[in-house]
Amino acid sequence: MNIAISGFTGFIGNNLSNFLDKYENIKIILISRNASIDDGSYSYDDFFLGNVVERIDLFIHLASPNYDYCKDDSLRNGIVVLTENILRNLENYDCKKFIYFSSCKVYGESSMDNVIYSESSKLNPISDYAKAKAEAETIVSGVSLKKNISFLIYRLPFVYGNGMKSNLTSLLNIINLSIPFILIKSKSSPKKSFVCVDNINKTLIYNIQNPHSINNSILNLSDNSSVTLNDFLNEYKKVSNSKTIFLRFPIIFFIVLSKIPIFGNIILKIYGGFDIDNSMFKKNTNLSLLSTSEGIQYLDNK
């Protein structure tokens, strides 16, 4: 089976391509901005011009800019336009299956409210990135149905795993250094959804081995259940043998700080909740995914 992966140099794509490389019956076709002799990859120009010599059974589209706002068309070009161009060229490779990775930011942004988002929740994209992802979802479903392509759209919350480069990495480094850290008092701390790369890999090999599961659905993909930031950092503290002391403040302290322009976005990104319902995913796959507590066990503390 020939599996094309875009965005393979990114965090998720690199983990996925290394994971799938272990399967002898899977040939990975790597596609990125620039072709490289070293890894045998193709450029998007190669793909659009029909220069990829293999037939493609499934295209996994991971490539995406990873910033929230821009003053030009870079986010729309890198998300919406690229996605549509890929879809319209799949017929050149007799490809009838497509998996697109979107973001739970299409529902909105982190907040101090205890809201749980399901696939039926009204979309409220705030950032330029989220708006482009929401538009790309519409492109995926529309073009796929016209061209008789079976698709899946996965909406991802925060992704973590070894090799990640993100705000969470900075938090974990604080724990590694045993520096004291402020948290919301446990009972009032809002929940967050996470997904570890191991669960993404597990999901995609299931889709590859069970093609019927690529069934024109939009699904929230996350760890088995949501947790608070307290839970996440406490679990990582155990894994890293850290001596960090957590100082706990009432939630009103963080709510007040979140209203101050200079602090607001940072406070909400770190301490705000973003809880998604993954029951439709569980129903669609019957997979038993790792919990966030289990996923943290795979993190090194380097």
Secondary structure, 3 states (H helix, E strand, C coil): CEEEEECCCCHHHHHHHHHHCCCCCCEEEEEECCCCCCCCCEEHHHHHCCCCCCCCCEEEECCCCCCCCCCCCHHHHHHHHHHHHHHHHHHHHCCCEEEEEEEHHHHCCCECCCCEECCCCCCCCCCHHHHHHHHHHHHHHHHHHHCCCEEEEEEECEEECCCCCCHHHHHHHHHHCCCCEEEECHHHCCEECEEEHHHHHHHHHHHHHCHHHCCCEEEECCCCCCEEHHHHHHHHHHHHCCCCCEEEECHHHHHHHHCCHHHHHHHHHHHCEEEECCHHHHHHHCCCCCCHHHHHCCCCCC
